[in-house]
Amino acid sequence: MERSNGGEIMAIVLTRIDQRLIHGITVNDWNTRLKPKRFMVIDDEICNDDVVKGSMRMSKPAGTGMSIISTETAINNFKRGNMTTTMYSLSLKNLRRY
């Protein structure tokens, strides 16, 4: 994929809106089928909870990355084009309009 200015944009292979964020089906079944390189969890509470973040990172499949970031950080990164061309799986608890 390319941006209108010629630069590449990230590929999102799955976007989920689910209170559970990351769970067994996400990391086992969908990871096998969609093969994202990075799981991105966007949550304003969890991004500040080191214990929960640690347990979530332990659940990711080997060979994948995981980012757990705030809504503001995600929006700023998207707007600035800071996301790489990596294939992402996004998980959010709810959908709000910004």
C-alpha positions in Angstrom: 0.0 0.0 0.0 1.1 3.5 -0.6 0.2 7.0 0.7 -0.7 9.7 -1.7 2.7 11.2 -1.1 4.4 8.0 -2.3 5.4 6.6 1.2 4.3 3.2 2.4 1.6 2.8 5.0 1.0 0.1 7.5 -1.2 -2.9 6.8 -3.9 -3.7 9.4 -4.9 -7.4 9.0 -7.4 -7.4 11.8 -9.2 -4.8 14.0 -11.1 -6.1 17.0 -13.4 -4.2 19.4 -13.7 -6.6 22.4 -13.4 -6.1 26.2 -11.0 -9.1 26.3 -8.4 -7.5 24.0 -6.0 -10.4 23.7 -7.1 -14.0 24.4 -6.6 -17.6 23.2 -8.5 -17.3 19.9 -6.7 -14.1 19.0 -3.2 -15.4 19.6 -3.7 -19.0 18.4 -6.3 -19.2 15.7 -6.3 -15.7 14.1 -2.5 -15.4 14.4 -2.1 -18.6 12.4 -4.5 -17.5 9.7 -3.6 -13.8 9.4 0.1 -13.8 10.4 0.4 -10.3 11.9 4.0 -9.2 12.8 2.8 -7.1 15.7 -0.3 -7.0 18.0 -1.3 -3.5 19.0 -3.5 -3.0 22.1 -4.9 0.5 22.4 -6.2 1.1 25.9 -5.8 4.1 28.2 -5.8 2.1 31.5 -3.8 -1.0 30.6 -1.0 1.0 29.0 -0.2 2.3 32.5 -0.5 -1.1 34.3 2.9 -2.9 34.2 1.5 -6.1 35.7 -1.3 -6.5 33.1 1.0 -5.4 30.3 3.5 -8.1 31.3 0.9 -10.8 31.3 -0.4 -9.7 28.0 3.0 -9.7 26.4 3.6 -13.3 27.7 0.5 -14.4 25.7 1.8 -13.2 22.3 3.1 -15.9 19.9 6.8 -16.3 19.4 8.1 -14.2 16.6 5.5 -11.4 17.0 5.8 -8.1 18.7 3.2 -6.4 21.0 2.6 -2.7 21.6 0.3 -1.6 24.4 -0.3 2.1 24.0 -2.8 4.8 24.9 -5.4 6.2 22.6 -3.6 9.5 22.4 -0.3 7.8 21.5 -2.0 5.7 18.8 -3.8 8.7 17.2 -0.6 10.7 17.2 1.4 7.9 15.7 -1.1 7.3 13.0 -1.3 11.0 12.2 2.5 11.4 12.0 2.9 8.2 10.0 5.1 6.7 12.6 3.7 3.2 12.1 5.9 1.0 9.9 4.7 -1.2 7.1 4.4 -4.1 9.5 1.2 -6.1 9.4 -0.7 -5.2 12.6 -3.6 -6.8 14.5 -5.3 -3.9 16.5 -7.4 -4.6 19.6 -9.6 -2.0 21.4 -12.1 -2.3 24.2 -14.5 0.2 22.7 -14.9 2.6 19.8 -15.0 6.3 20.4 -15.0 9.1 17.8 -12.1 11.5 18.0 
